[in-house]
Amino acid sequence: MKATILNLAIAASLGSTAIAQPHRHGHQVYHQKRDNAIHEKRDVVTTYVPATVTQYMLGSQVVSPEDAQAGLDKGLYVVIGETTPSFSSPPAPAPTSTSSKEDGIFIEKVTTSSSSSSSSSSSTPPPSTTTSTTSSTPTPEPTKSSYPVSSGAKGIDADFPDGEIDCTSFPSDYGAVALDYLGMGGWSGLQYTPNFSLKDLAISFIETGTTSPAGQTGFYSYACPDGYVKSQWPSAQGSTGQSIGGLYCNSQGKLELTRGDVSKKLCEQGIPGITIKNKMGSGTSVCRTDYPGTENMVIPIDVTAGGSFQLANVASDNYYVWQGKATTLQYYVNKKGVNAEDGCRWTCASDPLGCGNWAPINIGVGQDSSGTTYLSIFPNSAVSTAKLDFDIDISGDSSIECYYHVGEGFAGGSSSGCTTGIPQGGSVTITFSE
């Protein structure tokens, strides 16, 4: 049964007022970052609040989240894109500032792709780094994760043997973390491109795999350990805005590096300095979007009770650049008791409208060109009405108070979230507590 393309459009909002982004109706819809954020001046205590509004489009018709989910469960729809939003980077404010400031927001705009005679479902369900740090950057606490660095003889710091490993073999010996629970042979995302040539500047035909691959040509994306991000994606990206990531499976059935001129390793450590601590008596999960790639929220941190975990951060200008624009990382925070295997997927069985893509809270993070990291907590109100059942507090070298408390909401009484700045070399702890 051929699935219908279900488009996922994203618009930005300031406070409670949604600012709809223009889009053209077509076969597919993808995300485009705007060069300049939309600002609104208000005389309020300064906080930097990101928020997103999501809309499902089937051709020119709006589809409700409930109908979209029903269609996905029945295999009638394939979803195009939710991309990691880009940060605007306002100066880090003083915690007591009361002057009029411009809101810093996530902003996205959608574009459409044109259908071709050979078009198929270029699907990306549904929101990463070459970074450098200075000697003043603190060493993060060891990660205590159920998804450890590979214990193979080669390890995460070994160069990947370009063009030697079969596409049917997952490269865990080189630091990649197999996500077996997704049923795709350990891969976090599969984007088959049978018509792709290394000479192509853009990729026009993409078919997203949903089962274990049998060596089809295309791009095979993968997860890295906590605190790390993948280092491989092709310079050629989707011709209509799709992000593509991972190793390339060539016509000989061998895996090739896609950024071998930049890095010969599969994973690189993100910018240290952000640690999650779980002080609860139960675990939860935090799931990053696979970006660039299928953009599904499947990159897991299994936040077990009492543990400490690194949250990956990237230098946005030096990591994946989308159509000339810097990008950031986005995480989904599930309720307590939801482990990574259940919660780090599009739909989770334990709470279909409250975890996975419908998780109650998002975290966004990225470092700008000045070295300041912007760390945001905001509700996933675009698609979810679920409420997080534990507190989130940010402490350490942060410029302004930012938290979420059950029954209270976000810092400053906001319902839309909060953003804080972290200076270069600084560190913060994100504490989960009951």
N, C-alpha and C positions, 0 to 999 in steps of 0.2 A: 504494500500500500504506500503510495507516494504521499508524503506529508505536504501540507500547505504551509507556505511561509508566513509566520506570524511575526510582525515587526515590533520591535521594542524601542519606543521613542522616549527620550529623556528631556525634561525641561528643568530649568533652575528656578528657585524661588528665593525671595527675600522675605523673612518673617513668615507671615501666613498668606502672602500675596503671590500666587504663581505667575511667572512670566513665561508664557507659552513660546516655544521656539518654532520658527517657521519650518515647514517641511513640504516636500513635493511628493505626491502619491506615485508609487511605482512598484516594481516587483519586490524590492527589498529596501530596508532603511538601515542606515548605519550612523554612527556618531561622529560629530565633528566638533573639535574644541575651538572655542572662539579666542581670538587674539587678546581681547580685552574683556574683563568682567564687567557686568552691568552693576552700577552702584546706585545707592540711594542714600542721601544724607539725612541724618536724624540726630537730634540732640538727646542722646541717651548715653548711659554707661557703655563703654566700648567693649563689645565682644565680637568675635569673628565667627559668623555662623554659617556653615554650609548646609544646604538642603537640596534634595532632588525630588522631582515629580516624574513618575514613570507612566507612560501611556502605551497600551498595546494597540497596534494597528493591523488590521487584516484588509489589505488593499487600502481603500479610503475610509474604511469603517473602524470606529473605535470599538475595541473588545474589552469587556470588563475583566478584571483579574480572575474572577471566579470562572468565567467562560474560557479564558485563556488556559487556566490550569486544567479544566476538564478536557480541553482539546489536547493539551500536552500529555495528560495521563492516557488518553486513547490513541496517541500517536498520530493525531490529525494535524498537529501544528509542529513546526520547527521554529525556534525563536532566533531572531537576529539581534545580537549585540546587547550587552550592557557594558560600557567601557569604563575604565577607571577615570574619574573626573580629574580635570586639571585644577591646580590651586592657583588662585591669585595670591600674591604675596605681599600683604600690607605690612608696614613696619610693626614689629612686636610692640604692643602697647604696655604702658605701665599699669599695674593692677588697679590703681585708684583713678585712672583717667576718667574724666567726665566730659571731655570736649567732644565736639562733633567730629566723627570719623567716618570713613567709607567702609561699608561692610565688605569683608573678604568672603567670597563665595566660590563654590564649585559651579562651573558653567559649562553647559554642553548644548550643541545644536545638532539636528539630524539632517542627513542628506539621503538621497535615494540612489539606488543602482539601476542601471538599465538592463532589462532582460535581453537575453540573446537566444539564438536558435538552439543552443546547447545548454541553456541554463538549467541548473538543478538547485537543490536546497543548500545554499551556502549558509550553514546554520552556526550561530554562536549563542548557545543558551546563556541565560540572561540574555560592580565593578565590583625590583624588577630590574642586575645593575652593575655597571662598571662604576665603582665609586672609589674615592680616595679618602683617607682619613689622615689626620695629623697625629703626631706623637702625644698630643695632649688629650686625645680622645680616650675616655676610660674604657677599659676592657670589660665587656659585659659579663654578667654572671653566667655560669654554665647552664645550658639548656637541659631541662629534665623533661624529655618528650618521649612519647611512644613511637615517634617517627625519627629514629636516630640516624646519624651519619652512617653510611654503609661501612660495615666492618670488613669489606673485601680487601684483598692484598694491595689493591691499587689506590683506592681511597679518593676523597673529594679533591685533593690537591694534585691528582695525577692528570696529565694531558690525555685527552680523549684520542684514541687511535682512529683518525679520520678515514672513513671509507672501508673499514676492516670488519666491523661488527654487523651481523645480520639484523635486518629490521625487525625480525621476530624475537630478538633478544633484548630485554630491557636492561639498560646500562647501569645497574645499581652499583657495580664495582667502581664507578667513577663519581659517586656521590649523589646521583639521582635517587629520589625516594619513590618506591613503587606504591601506587595507590590502587591496590588490588581490589578494593571494595567497589571501584567504579566499573569493573568488568571490561576494561580496555587494555588488558595485558600490562598493567602498571602505569600506563601513560595517563597524563592528566587531561589531554585533549588530542584529537586526531583531525587533521585537515588535509584531505586528499586532493591533489592537484594534478590529474593525469595529463593535462595539456601544458604544464609548466615547463619552461626552458630556462636554464641558468642565464640566458641572455635577456630574458624578459625583465622589463622595468616595473611591471605590475602584474598581479595575478587576477585573472578575470573569472576563472572557474574554480570553485571550492566546494567540496562535499565533506560535511562533517561526519566522522565515524562515531559509532555508538557502541561497537563491540570490539573485541580483541582483533587487532589487524592481522592480515595474512601477507603483509609485505607490499601493500599498495603504495605507489609513489605518492609522496606528499610530505607534510610536516607533522612531526611527532613531538608533542610538548610533554613536559615532565615537571614534577615537583622537586624542590630542594629542601634541605633541613631547615628548621627554625632559624631565623636570622639570615638565611641565604636566599638569593634569587637566581633564577636561571640566566645564563649569559648568552644564549643562542637564539637568534631569530634572523630571518633573511632580510636583506636590504629591500627586496621586492615585497611590497605589501599589497593588500587587496585593492583592486582598481577602483572600487567604490567605497573605500573607507574601512574595510575589514582589517583587523589586526591579525597577523600571522606569527606564530612562534614555535620554537623547538628545533630539533634536528631534522635533516632532510633525508627521507628514504629514497634513494635513487633507483634508476631502472634496473640496476644489478642487484637490488635487494639489500643494499648496504647503507648504513647510517653515516651521513656526512655532517660535519660542522657547518653552521650557517654564518657564523661570525669568526671564523678561524683566524682572520687577520687581526682581530681584536683580542680574542681569548681562545685558547685551546682547551679550556676547562668547561665543564657543564654548569657548574654553580660557582657563584662568587658571593663573598660575604657582603651584606648590606652595611649601611652606616650603623655602627654600634651606638648604644645609648638609650634604647627604649626597652624596658623589661616589663613583662606582665607577671604579676604575682597573684596567685589564687589563695586567698585566706579562707575560702569557704570549706565546708565539710564535704562538698560534692564537686565534681568536675563540670566542665563545660567545653565548648569548642569555639575557636575563632578561625574563620575561613577566608583566605585571600582569593581574589579573582585571578584566574590564569591569564595574565596579560603581559606581553602580547600573546595572543592565542585565541582559544574559543571564548575566553572571558567569563567562563563559568566559575562560580565561587567554590573551588574544590581543593585549593592548596591549604592543607590542614595544620592547625596547632591544636593538639589535644591537651587542653588546659586542665590537667588532673589536679585533684585537691592537694593543696600544700605546695605545689610546684612553682618554679620560676621559669620563664620562657622568653626568648628574644623575639621581639617584633621587628621584622625587616623594614628598613627605611632606605630610600634611594635618593641620590643627588639627581633631581628631576631633569636637569639640563644635560646630564651625562649618561642617562639610561635610555630607555626606549623613547624615541622622539616620533610623535605621530603627526605626519604632515607638517613638519617643521616646528611643532609645539611640544613643550615639555609635558611629561605625564607623571602621575603619582600612583600610590598604591591604595587599594581599598579593601577593607576587611568587613566581614559579617560576624556579629557576636550573637551566639545562640543563648537560649535560656540555660539555667543550671540543670545538670543531668543529661544534657544532649552531647553525646560524644562525637568525635570527628567523623567516624564512619557513617553515622546517621545524619549529622548536621551539615557536613561539608559536601553537599550535593544540591542539585537544583530543587528537588522535592525530597523531604525526609519523612519516613514512615511514622515516626512517633508523634509528630505535630505538623501536619501538612501546611497549615496556615500560620505557623508560628516559628518555623526554623528553616534552614536552607535559604532559598531566595526570599523567604518571608521572615527571616530573622528580625528581631525587633530593633537592633541597634547596628549602625555602621561606624567604623573608625577609618579615617583617612589620614595619610601621612606622606610627606615629601619635603625634601630640602631644596630651598631656592638657591639662586646663584650667589647670594650673599653669605651662605652658610647657615642661615636660619631654617630650622625645621618647623613646619606647621603641622600640629597634631590636633585632629578634630574628632569629636564624638557627636553623632547626630542620629535622629530616629530614621528608620527605614519606612517612613510614612507613605512613600510613593506606592508601595504595594502591600504593606503590612499594618495591621492594627494591633499586633501583638505587643505586649508590655514586658520589658526585661524584669526578671524577678530577683535581681541582686544589684548592689551598688558598684559604680565605677568611679574611682578617684585617681587623678593625675597629681603626682607630687614630685618635687625635685627642682631642677633648673628650668621651671616653666615661667613664662612672662605674666600670665594671668590665670586666675582660678578657672578650672574646667573640670566638671564632674557630672555624673548622672546619679541621682538618688531615687530609690523606689518611693513613690508617693509624693515626691517633691519635683522631680524633673531635672532640668539641667541648670548649671550655674547661672546665677542672675535671674532665676525664675523663668528662663526662656523655655519655650516648648520646641524650639527648632534646633537646639544643639549649641555647642560651644567650640571654640578653637583657641589653642594656646601656642605660643612660640617657644622654641628651644634654641639657645644660642649654639653656635658651632662648638663642638667639644663638650657640650652639656649632656646631662642624662636625666631621665625621668623614669618613674615607676608607675605603671598603670595597675592599680590594685582592685581586684574583684573581692567583694566581701558581702556578707549577709546582714 
